[in-house]
């Protein structure tokens, strides 16, 4: 008896997910370079004066119907398309493979098309979602993604120095099941929030979102689970946050040592490093803090714990929210089953 080879299996044999990953990384760098090259094609905007931390500077002083419609229309179409592909992949009960499946190719193509469309939308209409929503919503979406990763990865690498928090297991399972929808929202929402400006902060942010789109497109592949690649995605926020802070203010140590602290406390335990490497990173971290704050002033050393404390607290807040949601769903489904059972009993009694 012969087994019919499905088209997805043929794709798996000829084009592996690791090759697609590298292709996505190369595309990300090349397209980021294209944004920089086309910076002269962007509209010349007389921006309003900066009004503080809650103000997003890169937006039109006088938006129009079309500037809003193209930004929101592009975002919604992009979001719905990717959510639809995630739903299809889950309903099809796809298994993890070394190669690409049809849904991966479609997802990569969809993201590439909308990346190009966003560049064109910026050139012709400029504005992103920032015109209508707070900057904290964009930053909060990324924070939610980072916190959810810490929760999901607790069972693999632990939360504190390789130690797992046992009572997070069930909530982590639920987060893992639905994380694709949340991550897709965080990435695509943030992507359309910003116009494709060519400042260093924008370029770093776009290459990071491109990487995340590649990761999402490779759902149900081995590349999606590659521990070194996923670590790059987590640690990239350290590079982005620190470099942007160096440009705009003197708070760069808060971002550098804050995210580096999460690395030495949690992330490095998922890389399979020997204890010598782990102690080496811890020693390097301590040495860096001593060097920087001996000149910066020890009264400011509390900066290094702000980001880790917030993220770890949010892990437990998120777990509590998920747990409450699970209980509400369980209560509702339990009552529904009871009603169905009662109706069946009444029917059989008749």
Phi and psi in degrees as GROMACS dihedral restraints (atoms count N, CA, C in turn):
[ dihedral_restraints ]
;  ai    aj    ak    al  type     phi  dphi    fc
    3     4     5     6     1   -98.4    20    10
    4     5     6     7     1   149.9    20    10
    6     7     8     9     1  -102.9    20    10
    7     8     9    10     1   126.8    20    10
    9    10    11    12     1   -71.3    20    10
   10    11    12    13     1   129.4    20    10
   12    13    14    15     1   -83.5    20    10
   13    14    15    16     1   123.3    20    10
   15    16    17    18     1   -77.4    20    10
   16    17    18    19     1   155.8    20    10
   18    19    20    21     1   -56.1    20    10
   19    20    21    22     1   -36.5    20    10
   21    22    23    24     1   -64.9    20    10
   22    23    24    25     1   -31.6    20    10
   24    25    26    27     1   -70.4    20    10
   25    26    27    28     1   -36.8    20    10
   27    28    29    30     1   -63.0    20    10
   28    29    30    31     1   -40.9    20    10
   30    31    32    33     1   -62.5    20    10
   31    32    33    34     1   -40.4    20    10
   33    34    35    36     1   -58.6    20    10
   34    35    36    37     1   -38.9    20    10
   36    37    38    39     1   -72.6    20    10
   37    38    39    40     1   -28.5    20    10
   39    40    41    42     1  -101.6    20    10
   40    41    42    43     1   -23.9    20    10
   42    43    44    45     1  -141.9    20    10
   43    44    45    46     1   104.4    20    10
   45    46    47    48     1   -78.8    20    10
   46    47    48    49     1   159.4    20    10
   48    49    50    51     1   -67.3    20    10
   49    50    51    52     1   -29.2    20    10
   51    52    53    54     1   -66.3    20    10
   52    53    54    55     1   -37.1    20    10
   54    55    56    57     1   -66.9    20    10
   55    56    57    58     1   -39.4    20    10
   57    58    59    60     1   -64.0    20    10
   58    59    60    61     1   -38.0    20    10
   60    61    62    63     1   -60.8    20    10
   61    62    63    64     1   -49.1    20    10
   63    64    65    66     1   -63.4    20    10
   64    65    66    67     1   -37.9    20    10
   66    67    68    69     1   -62.1    20    10
   67    68    69    70     1   -39.7    20    10
   69    70    71    72     1   -66.1    20    10
   70    71    72    73     1   -38.4    20    10
   72    73    74    75     1   -64.7    20    10
   73    74    75    76     1   -45.1    20    10
   75    76    77    78     1   -62.4    20    10
   76    77    78    79     1   -44.8    20    10
   78    79    80    81     1   -57.5    20    10
   79    80    81    82     1   -42.0    20    10
   81    82    83    84     1   -60.0    20    10
   82    83    84    85     1   -45.7    20    10
   84    85    86    87     1   -66.6    20    10
   85    86    87    88     1   -43.4    20    10
   87    88    89    90     1   -65.2    20    10
   88    89    90    91     1   -42.6    20    10
   90    91    92    93     1   -70.6    20    10
   91    92    93    94     1   -34.3    20    10
   93    94    95    96     1   -62.9    20    10
   94    95    96    97     1   -39.4    20    10
   96    97    98    99     1   -63.1    20    10
   97    98    99   100     1   -36.5    20    10
   99   100   101   102     1   -64.9    20    10
  100   101   102   103     1   -39.6    20    10
  102   103   104   105     1   -57.7    20    10
  103   104   105   106     1   -43.7    20    10
  105   106   107   108     1   -65.9    20    10
  106   107   108   109     1   -41.5    20    10
  108   109   110   111     1   -65.6    20    10
  109   110   111   112     1   -32.9    20    10
  111   112   113   114     1   -93.6    20    10
  112   113   114   115     1    13.6    20    10
  114   115   116   117     1   -59.2    20    10
  115   116   117   118     1   -30.5    20    10
  117   118   119   120     1   -71.6    20    10
  118   119   120   121     1   -15.1    20    10
  120   121   122   123     1   -85.6    20    10
  121   122   123   124     1    -8.2    20    10
  123   124   125   126     1   -72.8    20    10
  124   125   126   127     1   150.7    20    10
  126   127   128   129     1   -59.3    20    10
  127   128   129   130     1   143.0    20    10
  129   130   131   132     1   -85.5    20    10
  130   131   132   133     1   106.2    20    10
  132   133   134   135     1  -107.5    20    10
  133   134   135   136     1   133.6    20    10
  135   136   137   138     1   -89.2    20    10
  136   137   138   139     1    91.0    20    10
  138   139   140   141     1   -67.6    20    10
  139   140   141   142     1   152.3    20    10
  141   142   143   144     1   -70.0    20    10
  142   143   144   145     1   155.6    20    10
  144   145   146   147     1   -59.5    20    10
  145   146   147   148     1   146.0    20    10
  147   148   149   150     1   -62.9    20    10
  148   149   150   151     1   131.5    20    10
  150   151   152   153     1  -113.7    20    10
  151   152   153   154     1    20.8    20    10
  153   154   155   156     1   112.4    20    10
  154   155   156   157     1  -171.4    20    10
  156   157   158   159     1   -63.0    20    10
  157   158   159   160     1   -29.1    20    10
  159   160   161   162     1   -88.3    20    10
  160   161   162   163     1     2.4    20    10
  162   163   164   165     1  -100.4    20    10
  163   164   165   166     1   132.7    20    10
  165   166   167   168     1   -99.1    20    10
  166   167   168   169     1   118.9    20    10
  168   169   170   171     1   -73.0    20    10
  169   170   171   172     1   -37.1    20    10
  171   172   173   174     1   -89.1    20    10
  172   173   174   175     1    73.2    20    10
  174   175   176   177     1  -146.9    20    10
  175   176   177   178     1   153.0    20    10
  177   178   179   180     1   -68.6    20    10
  178   179   180   181     1   138.1    20    10
  180   181   182   183     1   -64.4    20    10
  181   182   183   184     1   -32.0    20    10
  183   184   185   186     1  -131.5    20    10
  184   185   186   187     1    83.9    20    10
  186   187   188   189     1   -67.3    20    10
  187   188   189   190     1   157.6    20    10
  189   190   191   192     1  -120.7    20    10
  190   191   192   193     1   175.6    20    10
  192   193   194   195     1   -57.4    20    10
  193   194   195   196     1   -44.4    20    10
  195   196   197   198     1   -73.0    20    10
  196   197   198   199     1   -32.9    20    10
  198   199   200   201     1   -65.0    20    10
  199   200   201   202     1   -38.5    20    10
  201   202   203   204     1   -73.7    20    10
  202   203   204   205     1   -44.3    20    10
  204   205   206   207     1   -63.4    20    10
  205   206   207   208     1   -39.6    20    10
  207   208   209   210     1   -71.0    20    10
  208   209   210   211     1   -36.8    20    10
  210   211   212   213     1   -69.0    20    10
  211   212   213   214     1   -51.2    20    10
  213   214   215   216     1   -70.5    20    10
  214   215   216   217     1   -36.5    20    10
  216   217   218   219     1   -64.9    20    10
  217   218   219   220     1   -44.6    20    10
  219   220   221   222     1   -61.8    20    10
  220   221   222   223     1   -43.0    20    10
  222   223   224   225     1   -62.0    20    10
  223   224   225   226     1   -49.7    20    10
  225   226   227   228     1   -63.9    20    10
  226   227   228   229     1   -42.5    20    10
  228   229   230   231     1   -63.6    20    10
  229   230   231   232     1   -43.0    20    10
  231   232   233   234     1   -62.4    20    10
  232   233   234   235     1   -47.0    20    10
  234   235   236   237     1   -63.2    20    10
  235   236   237   238     1   -47.4    20    10
  237   238   239   240     1   -63.7    20    10
  238   239   240   241     1   -39.5    20    10
  240   241   242   243     1   -61.9    20    10
  241   242   243   244     1   -46.7    20    10
  243   244   245   246     1   -71.2    20    10
  244   245   246   247     1   -41.6    20    10
  246   247   248   249     1   -59.1    20    10
  247   248   249   250     1   -39.5    20    10
  249   250   251   252     1   -63.2    20    10
  250   251   252   253     1   -39.1    20    10
  252   253   254   255     1   -68.5    20    10
  253   254   255   256     1   -38.5    20    10
  255   256   257   258     1   -63.4    20    10
  256   257   258   259     1   -44.7    20    10
  258   259   260   261     1   -60.8    20    10
  259   260   261   262     1   -44.5    20    10
  261   262   263   264     1   -60.7    20    10
  262   263   264   265     1   -45.0    20    10
  264   265   266   267     1   -62.6    20    10
  265   266   267   268     1   -39.1    20    10
  267   268   269   270     1   -71.9    20    10
  268   269   270   271     1   -40.8    20    10
  270   271   272   273     1   -67.0    20    10
  271   272   273   274     1   -31.6    20    10
  273   274   275   276     1   -77.3    20    10
  274   275   276   277     1    -6.9    20    10
  276   277   278   279     1    52.5    20    10
  277   278   279   280     1    50.1    20    10
  279   280   281   282     1   -66.7    20    10
  280   281   282   283     1   147.5    20    10
  282   283   284   285     1  -101.5    20    10
  283   284   285   286     1   156.7    20    10
  285   286   287   288     1   -70.7    20    10
  286   287   288   289     1   133.3    20    10
  288   289   290   291     1  -130.0    20    10
  289   290   291   292     1   163.2    20    10
  291   292   293   294     1   -77.1    20    10
  292   293   294   295     1   -20.9    20    10
  294   295   296   297     1  -111.4    20    10
  295   296   297   298     1  -170.9    20    10
  297   298   299   300     1   -90.7    20    10
  298   299   300   301     1   144.3    20    10
  300   301   302   303     1  -106.2    20    10
  301   302   303   304     1   167.6    20    10
  303   304   305   306     1   -56.8    20    10
  304   305   306   307     1   -38.5    20    10
  306   307   308   309     1   -63.6    20    10
  307   308   309   310     1   -31.3    20    10
  309   310   311   312     1   -67.9    20    10
  310   311   312   313     1   -43.1    20    10
  312   313   314   315     1   -63.2    20    10
  313   314   315   316     1   -42.4    20    10
  315   316   317   318     1   -64.2    20    10
  316   317   318   319     1   -43.5    20    10
  318   319   320   321     1   -63.7    20    10
  319   320   321   322     1   -43.5    20    10
  321   322   323   324     1   -60.3    20    10
  322   323   324   325     1   -42.6    20    10
  324   325   326   327     1   -66.6    20    10
  325   326   327   328     1   -42.5    20    10
  327   328   329   330     1   -61.2    20    10
  328   329   330   331     1   -47.7    20    10
  330   331   332   333     1   -62.8    20    10
  331   332   333   334     1   -40.8    20    10
  333   334   335   336     1   -62.3    20    10
  334   335   336   337     1   -43.2    20    10
  336   337   338   339     1   -61.7    20    10
  337   338   339   340     1   -45.0    20    10
  339   340   341   342     1   -73.9    20    10
  340   341   342   343     1   -26.3    20    10
  342   343   344   345     1   -64.1    20    10
  343   344   345   346     1   -45.2    20    10
  345   346   347   348     1   -64.0    20    10
  346   347   348   349     1   -43.3    20    10
  348   349   350   351     1   -62.7    20    10
  349   350   351   352     1   -37.1    20    10
  351   352   353   354     1   -66.3    20    10
  352   353   354   355     1   -38.0    20    10
  354   355   356   357     1   -62.4    20    10
  355   356   357   358     1   -45.3    20    10
  357   358   359   360     1   -64.7    20    10
  358   359   360   361     1   -39.4    20    10
  360   361   362   363     1   -63.0    20    10
  361   362   363   364     1   -38.3    20    10
  363   364   365   366     1   -66.1    20    10
  364   365   366   367     1   -43.4    20    10
  366   367   368   369     1   -63.9    20    10
  367   368   369   370     1   -40.8    20    10
  369   370   371   372     1   -93.5    20    10
  370   371   372   373     1   -29.7    20    10
  372   373   374   375     1  -126.1    20    10
  373   374   375   376     1   -21.6    20    10
  375   376   377   378     1    73.4    20    10
  376   377   378   379     1   -61.1    20    10
  378   379   380   381     1   -60.8    20    10
  379   380   381   382     1   146.4    20    10
  381   382   383   384     1  -108.7    20    10
  382   383   384   385     1  -162.3    20    10
  384   385   386   387     1   -69.0    20    10
  385   386   387   388     1   -15.1    20    10
  387   388   389   390     1   -57.0    20    10
  388   389   390   391     1   -24.7    20    10
  390   391   392   393     1   -62.0    20    10
  391   392   393   394     1   -27.5    20    10
  393   394   395   396     1  -119.4    20    10
  394   395   396   397     1   -12.5    20    10
  396   397   398   399     1  -130.4    20    10
  397   398   399   400     1   156.8    20    10
  399   400   401   402     1   -69.5    20    10
  400   401   402   403     1   149.1    20    10
  402   403   404   405     1   -63.3    20    10
  403   404   405   406     1   -26.8    20    10
  405   406   407   408     1   -69.9    20    10
  406   407   408   409     1   -24.7    20    10
  408   409   410   411     1   -69.0    20    10
  409   410   411   412     1   -37.1    20    10
  411   412   413   414     1   -68.8    20    10
  412   413   414   415     1   -48.0    20    10
  414   415   416   417     1   -66.8    20    10
  415   416   417   418     1   -36.7    20    10
  417   418   419   420     1   -65.5    20    10
  418   419   420   421     1   -33.7    20    10
  420   421   422   423     1   -64.2    20    10
  421   422   423   424     1   -37.8    20    10
  423   424   425   426     1   -70.3    20    10
  424   425   426   427     1   -41.4    20    10
  426   427   428   429     1   -60.0    20    10
  427   428   429   430     1   -43.4    20    10
  429   430   431   432     1   -58.4    20    10
  430   431   432   433     1   -42.1    20    10
  432   433   434   435     1   -63.0    20    10
  433   434   435   436     1   -45.6    20    10
  435   436   437   438     1   -64.0    20    10
  436   437   438   439     1   -40.3    20    10
  438   439   440   441     1   -67.2    20    10
  439   440   441   442     1   -40.5    20    10
  441   442   443   444     1   -64.9    20    10
  442   443   444   445     1   -34.7    20    10
  444   445   446   447     1   -62.7    20    10
  445   446   447   448     1   -43.6    20    10
  447   448   449   450     1   -59.7    20    10
  448   449   450   451     1   -41.5    20    10
  450   451   452   453     1   -65.5    20    10
  451   452   453   454     1   -48.5    20    10
  453   454   455   456     1   -64.4    20    10
  454   455   456   457     1   -36.6    20    10
  456   457   458   459     1   -84.7    20    10
  457   458   459   460     1    -0.5    20    10
  459   460   461   462     1   -56.6    20    10
  460   461   462   463     1   -40.7    20    10
  462   463   464   465     1   -71.6    20    10
  463   464   465   466     1   -20.3    20    10
  465   466   467   468     1   -94.6    20    10
  466   467   468   469     1   -46.3    20    10
  468   469   470   471     1  -120.1    20    10
  469   470   471   472     1    -3.1    20    10
  471   472   473   474     1    82.6    20    10
  472   473   474   475     1   173.9    20    10
  474   475   476   477     1  -110.6    20    10
  475   476   477   478     1   -34.4    20    10
  477   478   479   480     1  -129.2    20    10
  478   479   480   481     1   107.9    20    10
  480   481   482   483     1    52.1    20    10
  481   482   483   484     1    43.3    20    10
  483   484   485   486     1    83.5    20    10
  484   485   486   487     1    -0.8    20    10
  486   487   488   489     1   -93.3    20    10
  487   488   489   490     1   129.1    20    10
  489   490   491   492     1   -83.6    20    10
  490   491   492   493     1   145.2    20    10
  492   493   494   495     1   -96.2    20    10
  493   494   495   496     1   105.6    20    10
  495   496   497   498     1   -59.5    20    10
  496   497   498   499     1   -40.3    20    10
  498   499   500   501     1   -74.5    20    10
  499   500   501   502     1    -2.4    20    10
  501   502   503   504     1   -88.2    20    10
  502   503   504   505     1    -2.7    20    10
  504   505   506   507     1   -60.4    20    10
  505   506   507   508     1   -47.8    20    10
  507   508   509   510     1   -70.4    20    10
  508   509   510   511     1   -42.3    20    10
  510   511   512   513     1   -66.3    20    10
  511   512   513   514     1   -33.5    20    10
  513   514   515   516     1   -65.4    20    10
  514   515   516   517     1   -35.3    20    10
  516   517   518   519     1   -63.8    20    10
  517   518   519   520     1   -43.5    20    10
  519   520   521   522     1   -65.6    20    10
  520   521   522   523     1   -43.0    20    10
  522   523   524   525     1   -60.6    20    10
  523   524   525   526     1   -40.3    20    10
  525   526   527   528     1   -65.4    20    10
  526   527   528   529     1   -36.4    20    10
  528   529   530   531     1   -66.6    20    10
  529   530   531   532     1   -38.5    20    10
  531   532   533   534     1  -110.1    20    10
  532   533   534   535     1     6.6    20    10
  534   535   536   537     1   -64.1    20    10
  535   536   537   538     1   -27.9    20    10
  537   538   539   540     1   -58.4    20    10
  538   539   540   541     1   -41.2    20    10
  540   541   542   543     1   -66.5    20    10
  541   542   543   544     1   -42.7    20    10
  543   544   545   546     1   -67.6    20    10
  544   545   546   547     1   -45.6    20    10
  546   547   548   549     1   -64.4    20    10
  547   548   549   550     1   -41.1    20    10
  549   550   551   552     1   -61.7    20    10
  550   551   552   553     1   -41.1    20    10
  552   553   554   555     1   -63.6    20    10
  553   554   555   556     1   -47.9    20    10
  555   556   557   558     1   -58.0    20    10
  556   557   558   559     1   -45.4    20    10
  558   559   560   561     1   -71.8    20    10
  559   560   561   562     1   -49.0    20    10
  561   562   563   564     1   -71.1    20    10
  562   563   564   565     1   -37.8    20    10
  564   565   566   567     1   -61.7    20    10
  565   566   567   568     1   -47.2    20    10
  567   568   569   570     1   -64.6    20    10
  568   569   570   571     1   -38.5    20    10
  570   571   572   573     1   -59.5    20    10
  571   572   573   574     1   -45.4    20    10
  573   574   575   576     1   -85.4    20    10
  574   575   576   577     1    -8.4    20    10
  576   577   578   579     1   -66.1    20    10
  577   578   579   580     1   -38.5    20    10
  579   580   581   582     1   -99.9    20    10
  580   581   582   583     1   139.5    20    10
  582   583   584   585     1   -69.9    20    10
  583   584   585   586     1   157.9    20    10
  585   586   587   588     1   -82.2    20    10
  586   587   588   589     1    69.0    20    10
  588   589   590   591     1   -75.9    20    10
  589   590   591   592     1   165.2    20    10
  591   592   593   594     1  -112.5    20    10
  592   593   594   595     1    23.3    20    10
  594   595   596   597     1   -70.8    20    10
  595   596   597   598     1   162.3    20    10
  597   598   599   600     1   -61.1    20    10
  598   599   600   601     1   -40.2    20    10
  600   601   602   603     1   -62.9    20    10
  601   602   603   604     1   -42.6    20    10
  603   604   605   606     1   -65.9    20    10
  604   605   606   607     1   -45.0    20    10
  606   607   608   609     1   -62.9    20    10
  607   608   609   610     1   -42.9    20    10
  609   610   611   612     1   -63.7    20    10
  610   611   612   613     1   -40.2    20    10
  612   613   614   615     1   -65.1    20    10
  613   614   615   616     1   -40.0    20    10
  615   616   617   618     1   -70.0    20    10
  616   617   618   619     1   -40.2    20    10
  618   619   620   621     1   -65.9    20    10
  619   620   621   622     1   -32.1    20    10
  621   622   623   624     1   -67.2    20    10
  622   623   624   625     1   -44.4    20    10
  624   625   626   627     1   -67.5    20    10
  625   626   627   628     1   -33.6    20    10
  627   628   629   630     1   -62.2    20    10
  628   629   630   631     1   -44.6    20    10
  630   631   632   633     1   -56.7    20    10
  631   632   633   634     1   -44.3    20    10
  633   634   635   636     1   -66.9    20    10
  634   635   636   637     1   -34.8    20    10
  636   637   638   639     1   -65.7    20    10
  637   638   639   640     1   -39.5    20    10
  639   640   641   642     1   -60.9    20    10
  640   641   642   643     1   -44.7    20    10
  642   643   644   645     1   -60.1    20    10
  643   644   645   646     1   -45.8    20    10
  645   646   647   648     1   -64.7    20    10
  646   647   648   649     1   -36.5    20    10
  648   649   650   651     1   -66.2    20    10
  649   650   651   652     1   -24.9    20    10
  651   652   653   654     1   -93.5    20    10
  652   653   654   655     1    29.4    20    10
  654   655   656   657     1   -56.2    20    10
  655   656   657   658     1   144.8    20    10
  657   658   659   660     1    59.6    20    10
  658   659   660   661     1    35.1    20    10
  660   661   662   663     1  -128.9    20    10
  661   662   663   664     1   161.7    20    10
  663   664   665   666     1   -66.3    20    10
  664   665   666   667     1   -31.2    20    10
  666   667   668   669     1   -62.2    20    10
  667   668   669   670     1   -32.8    20    10
  669   670   671   672     1   -62.5    20    10
  670   671   672   673     1   -26.2    20    10
  672   673   674   675     1  -100.0    20    10
  673   674   675   676     1    -1.6    20    10
  675   676   677   678     1   -58.1    20    10
  676   677   678   679     1   117.7    20    10
  678   679   680   681     1   -65.1    20    10
  679   680   681   682     1   -32.8    20    10
  681   682   683   684     1   -73.8    20    10
  682   683   684   685     1   -38.5    20    10
  684   685   686   687     1   -67.0    20    10
  685   686   687   688     1   -44.8    20    10
  687   688   689   690     1   -66.5    20    10
  688   689   690   691     1   -31.5    20    10
  690   691   692   693     1   -66.6    20    10
  691   692   693   694     1   -40.7    20    10
  693   694   695   696     1   -57.0    20    10
  694   695   696   697     1   -41.9    20    10
  696   697   698   699     1   -64.3    20    10
  697   698   699   700     1   -39.1    20    10
  699   700   701   702     1   -71.0    20    10
  700   701   702   703     1   -43.4    20    10
  702   703   704   705     1   -77.7    20    10
  703   704   705   706     1   -17.3    20    10
  705   706   707   708     1   -60.5    20    10
  706   707   708   709     1   -28.1    20    10
  708   709   710   711     1   -66.5    20    10
  709   710   711   712     1   -28.1    20    10
  711   712   713   714     1   -63.9    20    10
  712   713   714   715     1   -47.4    20    10
  714   715   716   717     1   -63.4    20    10
  715   716   717   718     1   -48.4    20    10
  717   718   719   720     1   -62.8    20    10
  718   719   720   721     1   -50.9    20    10
  720   721   722   723     1   -61.8    20    10
  721   722   723   724     1   -41.9    20    10
  723   724   725   726     1   -67.7    20    10
  724   725   726   727     1   -45.8    20    10
  726   727   728   729     1   -67.3    20    10
  727   728   729   730     1   -39.4    20    10
  729   730   731   732     1   -65.0    20    10
  730   731   732   733     1   -41.3    20    10
  732   733   734   735     1   -64.2    20    10
  733   734   735   736     1   -36.8    20    10
  735   736   737   738     1   -62.2    20    10
  736   737   738   739     1   -31.7    20    10
  738   739   740   741     1   -75.1    20    10
  739   740   741   742     1   -35.8    20    10
  741   742   743   744     1  -108.9    20    10
  742   743   744   745     1   -25.2    20    10
  744   745   746   747     1  -157.8    20    10
  745   746   747   748     1  -172.6    20    10
  747   748   749   750     1  -101.6    20    10
  748   749   750   751     1    15.1    20    10
  750   751   752   753     1   -91.3    20    10
  751   752   753   754     1    16.9    20    10
  753   754   755   756     1   -57.7    20    10
  754   755   756   757     1   -35.4    20    10
  756   757   758   759     1   -61.4    20    10
  757   758   759   760     1   -30.3    20    10
  759   760   761   762     1   -61.8    20    10
  760   761   762   763     1   -42.7    20    10
  762   763   764   765     1   -74.3    20    10
  763   764   765   766     1   -44.5    20    10
  765   766   767   768     1   -65.2    20    10
  766   767   768   769     1   -54.7    20    10
  768   769   770   771     1   -75.6    20    10
  769   770   771   772     1   -25.9    20    10
  771   772   773   774     1   -65.0    20    10
  772   773   774   775     1   -53.2    20    10
  774   775   776   777     1   -73.6    20    10
  775   776   777   778     1   -31.3    20    10
  777   778   779   780     1   -66.6    20    10
  778   779   780   781     1   -32.5    20    10
  780   781   782   783     1   -64.1    20    10
  781   782   783   784     1   -40.1    20    10
  783   784   785   786     1   -65.0    20    10
  784   785   786   787     1   -33.7    20    10
  786   787   788   789     1   -63.3    20    10
  787   788   789   790     1   -49.2    20    10
  789   790   791   792     1   -74.5    20    10
  790   791   792   793     1   -25.7    20    10
  792   793   794   795     1   -84.0    20    10
  793   794   795   796     1   -34.6    20    10
  795   796   797   798     1  -129.3    20    10
  796   797   798   799     1   -58.8    20    10
  798   799   800   801     1   -63.9    20    10
  799   800   801   802     1   -37.4    20    10
  801   802   803   804     1   -68.0    20    10
  802   803   804   805     1   -17.4    20    10
  804   805   806   807     1   -77.5    20    10
  805   806   807   808     1    -6.6    20    10
  807   808   809   810     1   -96.9    20    10
  808   809   810   811     1     2.6    20    10
  810   811   812   813     1  -100.0    20    10
  811   812   813   814     1    -3.3    20    10
  813   814   815   816     1    71.1    20    10
  814   815   816   817     1    28.8    20    10
  816   817   818   819     1   -75.4    20    10
  817   818   819   820     1   150.2    20    10
  819   820   821   822     1   -70.1    20    10
  820   821   822   823     1   163.8    20    10
  822   823   824   825     1   -65.1    20    10
  823   824   825   826     1   -26.1    20    10
  825   826   827   828     1   -68.2    20    10
  826   827   828   829     1   -42.4    20    10
  828   829   830   831     1   -64.1    20    10
  829   830   831   832     1   -41.8    20    10
  831   832   833   834     1   -63.8    20    10
  832   833   834   835     1   -45.2    20    10
  834   835   836   837     1   -66.1    20    10
  835   836   837   838     1   -32.5    20    10
  837   838   839   840     1   -63.6    20    10
  838   839   840   841     1   -42.8    20    10
  840   841   842   843     1   -66.7    20    10
  841   842   843   844     1   -39.4    20    10
  843   844   845   846     1   -63.5    20    10
  844   845   846   847     1   -42.9    20    10
  846   847   848   849     1   -63.9    20    10
  847   848   849   850     1   -41.7    20    10
  849   850   851   852     1   -63.3    20    10
  850   851   852   853     1   -39.0    20    10
  852   853   854   855     1   -64.1    20    10
  853   854   855   856     1   -47.6    20    10
  855   856   857   858     1   -62.7    20    10
  856   857   858   859     1   -42.6    20    10
  858   859   860   861     1   -62.0    20    10
  859   860   861   862     1   -41.3    20    10
  861   862   863   864     1   -62.3    20    10
  862   863   864   865     1   -42.3    20    10
  864   865   866   867     1   -62.7    20    10
  865   866   867   868     1   -44.2    20    10
  867   868   869   870     1   -61.5    20    10
  868   869   870   871     1   -43.1    20    10
  870   871   872   873     1   -67.5    20    10
  871   872   873   874     1   -47.8    20    10
  873   874   875   876     1   -68.2    20    10
  874   875   876   877     1   -44.8    20    10
  876   877   878   879     1   -86.4    20    10
  877   878   879   880     1   -10.3    20    10
  879   880   881   882     1   -67.7    20    10
  880   881   882   883     1   -25.8    20    10
  882   883   884   885     1   -99.6    20    10
  883   884   885   886     1   -31.6    20    10
  885   886   887   888     1   -79.3    20    10
  886   887   888   889     1   -23.4    20    10
  888   889   890   891     1   105.8    20    10
  889   890   891   892     1   126.5    20    10
  891   892   893   894     1   -70.5    20    10
  892   893   894   895     1   -15.6    20    10
  894   895   896   897     1   -67.7    20    10
  895   896   897   898     1   -14.4    20    10
  897   898   899   900     1  -100.8    20    10
  898   899   900   901     1     3.2    20    10
  900   901   902   903     1   -66.2    20    10
  901   902   903   904     1   -18.2    20    10
  903   904   905   906     1   -61.9    20    10
  904   905   906   907     1   -15.4    20    10
  906   907   908   909     1   -57.0    20    10
  907   908   909   910     1   -34.6    20    10
  909   910   911   912     1   -71.4    20    10
  910   911   912   913     1   -18.4    20    10
  912   913   914   915     1  -102.0    20    10
  913   914   915   916     1    -6.3    20    10
  915   916   917   918     1   -62.3    20    10
  916   917   918   919     1   -52.4    20    10
  918   919   920   921     1   -66.5    20    10
  919   920   921   922     1   -47.7    20    10
  921   922   923   924     1   -59.6    20    10
  922   923   924   925     1   -43.4    20    10
  924   925   926   927     1   -61.4    20    10
  925   926   927   928     1   -44.4    20    10
  927   928   929   930     1   -62.5    20    10
  928   929   930   931     1   -46.9    20    10
  930   931   932   933     1   -65.8    20    10
  931   932   933   934     1   -43.0    20    10
  933   934   935   936     1   -68.9    20    10
  934   935   936   937     1   -37.1    20    10
  936   937   938   939     1   -62.9    20    10
  937   938   939   940     1   -41.1    20    10
  939   940   941   942     1   -66.5    20    10
  940   941   942   943     1   -27.3    20    10
  942   943   944   945     1   -58.5    20    10
  943   944   945   946     1   -46.0    20    10
  945   946   947   948     1   -74.1    20    10
  946   947   948   949     1   -33.4    20    10
  948   949   950   951     1   -64.4    20    10
  949   950   951   952     1   -45.4    20    10
  951   952   953   954     1   -62.3    20    10
  952   953   954   955     1   -42.6    20    10
  954   955   956   957     1   -61.6    20    10
  955   956   957   958     1   -38.8    20    10
  957   958   959   960     1   -65.4    20    10
  958   959   960   961     1   -42.5    20    10
  960   961   962   963     1   -62.4    20    10
  961   962   963   964     1   -44.4    20    10
  963   964   965   966     1   -63.3    20    10
  964   965   966   967     1   -42.6    20    10
  966   967   968   969     1   -61.7    20    10
  967   968   969   970     1   -43.5    20    10
  969   970   971   972     1   -63.6    20    10
  970   971   972   973     1   -40.1    20    10
  972   973   974   975     1   -62.2    20    10
  973   974   975   976     1   -41.1    20    10
  975   976   977   978     1   -62.4    20    10
  976   977   978   979     1   -41.1    20    10
  978   979   980   981     1   -66.6    20    10
  979   980   981   982     1   -40.0    20    10
  981   982   983   984     1   -65.4    20    10
  982   983   984   985     1   -43.4    20    10
  984   985   986   987     1   -63.1    20    10
  985   986   987   988     1   -43.6    20    10
  987   988   989   990     1   -62.5    20    10
  988   989   990   991     1   -39.9    20    10
  990   991   992   993     1   -64.9    20    10
  991   992   993   994     1   -44.1    20    10
  993   994   995   996     1   -65.8    20    10
  994   995   996   997     1   -47.6    20    10
  996   997   998   999     1   -66.5    20    10
  997   998   999  1000     1   -34.0    20    10
  999  1000  1001  1002     1   -64.2    20    10
 1000  1001  1002  1003     1   -43.8    20    10
 1002  1003  1004  1005     1   -66.8    20    10
 1003  1004  1005  1006     1   -37.0    20    10
 1005  1006  1007  1008     1   -62.2    20    10
 1006  1007  1008  1009     1   -42.5    20    10
 1008  1009  1010  1011     1   -63.7    20    10
 1009  1010  1011  1012     1   -39.8    20    10
 1011  1012  1013  1014     1   -62.3    20    10
 1012  1013  1014  1015     1   -42.1    20    10
 1014  1015  1016  1017     1   -64.4    20    10
 1015  1016  1017  1018     1   -42.8    20    10
 1017  1018  1019  1020     1   -62.7    20    10
 1018  1019  1020  1021     1   -42.8    20    10
 1020  1021  1022  1023     1   -63.0    20    10
 1021  1022  1023  1024     1   -40.0    20    10
 1023  1024  1025  1026     1   -64.8    20    10
 1024  1025  1026  1027     1   -41.9    20    10
 1026  1027  1028  1029     1   -64.8    20    10
 1027  1028  1029  1030     1   -41.8    20    10
 1029  1030  1031  1032     1   -62.6    20    10
 1030  1031  1032  1033     1   -41.6    20    10
 1032  1033  1034  1035     1   -64.2    20    10
 1033  1034  1035  1036     1   -40.7    20    10
 1035  1036  1037  1038     1   -65.9    20    10
 1036  1037  1038  1039     1   -39.2    20    10
 1038  1039  1040  1041     1   -64.3    20    10
 1039  1040  1041  1042     1   -44.6    20    10
 1041  1042  1043  1044     1   -66.5    20    10
 1042  1043  1044  1045     1   -30.3    20    10
 1044  1045  1046  1047     1   -69.4    20    10
 1045  1046  1047  1048     1   -33.7    20    10
